[in-house]
């Protein structure tokens, strides 16, 4: 009768190639947005964009914060999904750890810089957008800190859970633009205004990250439930 406990010598399942391809495609799709954000952020940090930019001219600390937010946010949009590539984790663990530290640090900077801007200037869409974006920034910082914390503690299951949340939040600013693009292509921009205060705009300030986090939590719950059934079998 076979033992219900898997042998320690049992071969490990090879990394899934499909997951690597999907994650690489995700990073490639986000790359044009990331490049634009990085270029704008770098330009704002190194030269005077006033009055072509609605942000304050250089020399104002809070303006440096928003341009830093753009540049570091662009980096995590592309780098964070690549942290989930199974082949990198399996074959280059040192690279995975180094890149993970970079992503966590950049995420914390992105969150802090964005929150500094919101605290000092608010957002173009008014109080509702400011509250939603501040919550997003706080969640990004929390996910980054928890991802680091559980990796350091060797609690890899919890590290993975928080890393997945971090990835969702890291690509959310790109999803914000994608969802706007789809909406404008489908409706011509109904219920959206340049000052981001119409109905769609007010929904979108929450919809670019909360529904995606909810879907992730549902998937994680299903994964835990399936794992529990397998353990009882």
C-alpha positions in Angstrom: 0.0 0.0 0.0 1.5 3.3 -1.0 2.3 5.8 1.7 0.0 8.8 1.8 3.1 11.0 2.5 5.1 11.9 -0.6 8.6 10.7 -0.6 11.3 13.4 0.1 13.1 12.1 -3.0 10.0 12.6 -5.3 11.0 14.6 -8.3 9.9 18.3 -8.2 7.5 19.4 -10.9 9.4 21.4 -13.5 8.6 25.1 -13.8 5.7 25.8 -16.0 6.7 27.3 -19.3 3.3 28.8 -20.0 3.4 30.9 -16.8 6.8 32.3 -17.8 5.6 33.2 -21.3 2.4 34.9 -19.9 4.4 36.9 -17.3 6.9 37.9 -19.9 4.1 39.1 -22.3 2.6 41.0 -19.4 5.8 42.8 -18.8 6.2 43.5 -22.5 2.7 44.9 -22.8 3.3 47.2 -19.8 6.7 48.3 -21.2 5.5 51.2 -23.4 3.6 52.8 -20.5 6.5 52.2 -18.2 8.9 53.8 -20.7 6.7 56.9 -21.0 6.3 57.2 -17.3 10.1 56.8 -16.7 10.9 59.3 -19.3 8.5 61.9 -17.9 9.7 61.2 -14.4 13.3 61.6 -15.4 12.6 64.7 -17.4 10.8 66.3 -14.4 13.7 65.5 -12.1 16.4 66.8 -14.5 14.9 69.8 -16.3 12.2 72.4 -16.3 8.9 71.1 -17.7 6.9 74.1 -16.7 4.4 75.1 -18.2 4.0 72.0 -20.4 3.5 69.9 -17.3 0.7 70.7 -14.8 3.1 69.8 -12.0 5.1 72.5 -10.3 8.5 73.5 -11.8 11.8 72.0 -10.5 13.1 73.2 -7.2 9.9 72.4 -5.3 10.5 69.3 -3.2 7.0 68.0 -3.7 7.4 68.2 -7.4 10.5 66.1 -7.2 8.4 63.5 -5.3 5.8 63.1 -8.0 8.4 62.8 -10.7 10.3 60.3 -8.6 7.0 58.4 -8.1 6.6 58.2 -11.9 10.1 56.9 -12.5 10.2 54.3 -9.7 6.6 53.3 -10.5 7.5 52.6 -14.1 10.3 50.3 -13.0 8.1 48.2 -10.7 5.4 47.9 -13.4 7.9 45.9 -15.5 10.1 44.2 -12.9 7.5 43.0 -10.4 5.7 40.5 -12.8 9.1 39.0 -13.8 9.6 38.0 -10.1 6.9 35.4 -10.5 8.6 33.7 -13.5 9.2 30.1 -12.2 12.4 29.5 -14.1 14.1 32.5 -12.5 13.2 31.4 -9.0 14.3 27.8 -9.7 17.4 28.4 -11.7 18.7 31.7 -10.5 17.6 32.1 -6.8 20.3 34.7 -6.1 19.0 36.9 -9.0 15.4 36.4 -7.7 16.4 37.6 -4.3 18.4 40.6 -5.6 15.6 41.6 -7.9 13.1 41.2 -5.1 15.0 43.6 -2.9 15.1 46.1 -5.7 11.3 45.8 -6.4 10.5 46.1 -2.7 12.7 49.2 -2.3 11.3 50.8 -5.4 7.8 50.0 -4.3 8.3 51.7 -1.0 9.8 54.8 -2.7 6.9 54.9 -5.2 4.3 54.7 -2.4 6.1 57.3 -0.2 6.6 59.7 -3.1 3.0 59.4 -4.2 1.6 59.9 -0.7 3.8 62.9 -0.2 2.4 64.5 -3.4 -1.2 63.7 -2.3 -0.6 65.1 1.1 0.8 68.3 -0.2 -1.2 68.9 -3.3 -4.1 66.5 -3.5 -5.1 65.1 -6.9 -6.8 66.6 -10.0 -9.9 64.6 -9.3 -10.6 66.0 -5.9 -11.1 64.4 -2.5 -12.4 61.0 -3.7 -9.5 60.5 -6.0 -7.1 61.6 -3.3 -8.6 59.1 -0.8 -8.6 56.2 -3.3 -5.0 56.9 -4.5 -3.8 57.3 -0.9 -5.3 53.9 -0.1 -3.6 52.4 -3.1 -0.3 53.9 -2.0 -0.7 52.6 1.5 -1.5 49.1 0.2 1.5 49.1 -2.1 3.7 50.0 0.8 2.1 47.3 3.0 2.5 44.6 0.4 6.1 45.5 -0.2 6.9 45.5 3.5 5.2 42.2 4.1 6.8 40.6 1.1 10.2 41.5 2.5 9.3 40.6 6.1 8.1 37.0 5.3 11.0 36.3 2.9 13.4 37.3 5.7 11.5 35.1 8.2 11.6 32.1 5.8 7.8 32.0 5.8 7.7 31.3 2.1 4.0 30.5 1.7 3.1 33.9 3.3 5.9 35.6 1.3 4.4 34.2 -1.9 0.9 35.5 -1.0 2.1 39.0 -0.3 4.3 39.0 -3.3 1.3 38.2 -5.5 -0.5 41.1 -3.9 2.5 43.3 -4.6 2.5 42.3 -8.3 -1.2 43.1 -8.7 -0.6 46.6 -7.1 2.6 47.2 -9.1 0.8 46.8 -12.4 -2.4 48.6 -11.3 -1.2 52.0 -12.5 -0.9 50.4 -16.0 -4.3 48.8 -15.6 -5.7 52.2 -14.8 -4.6 53.4 -18.3 -5.7 50.2 -20.0 -9.2 50.4 -18.5 -9.5 54.0 -19.6 -8.3 53.1 -23.1 -10.9 50.3 -23.4 -13.6 52.6 -22.0 -12.9 55.4 -24.5 -12.6 52.9 -27.4 -15.9 51.4 -26.5 -17.9 54.5 -25.5 -16.1 57.5 -26.8 -15.5 58.6 -23.3 -19.0 58.7 -21.9 -19.2 59.7 -18.2 -15.5 60.9 -18.2 -14.2 64.4 -18.1 -10.7 66.0 -18.3 -10.8 66.8 -14.6 -11.7 63.2 -13.7 -14.8 64.0 -11.8 -17.6 62.3 -13.8 -19.2 58.9 -13.0 -16.7 56.6 -14.8 -13.8 58.6 -13.4 -15.1 58.2 -9.8 -15.6 54.5 -10.3 -12.2 54.1 -11.9 -10.2 55.5 -9.0 -11.3 52.4 -7.1 -11.7 49.9 -10.0 -8.1 49.9 -11.1 -6.9 48.0 -8.0 -9.6 46.8 -5.7 -11.4 44.4 -8.0 -8.1 42.9 -9.1 -7.1 42.4 -5.5 -10.5 40.8 -4.8 -10.0 38.4 -7.7 -6.6 37.5 -6.4 -8.0 36.8 -2.9 -10.7 34.6 -4.5 -8.1 32.7 -6.3 -5.9 32.3 -3.2 -9.0 31.1 -1.2 -9.8 28.5 -3.9 -6.1 27.4 -3.9 -6.1 26.9 -0.1 -9.5 25.1 -0.3 -8.2 22.8 -3.0 -5.0 22.2 -1.0 -7.0 21.3 2.1 -9.1 18.8 0.1 -6.0 17.2 -1.3 -4.5 16.9 2.2 -7.6 15.1 3.5 -7.8 12.7 0.5 
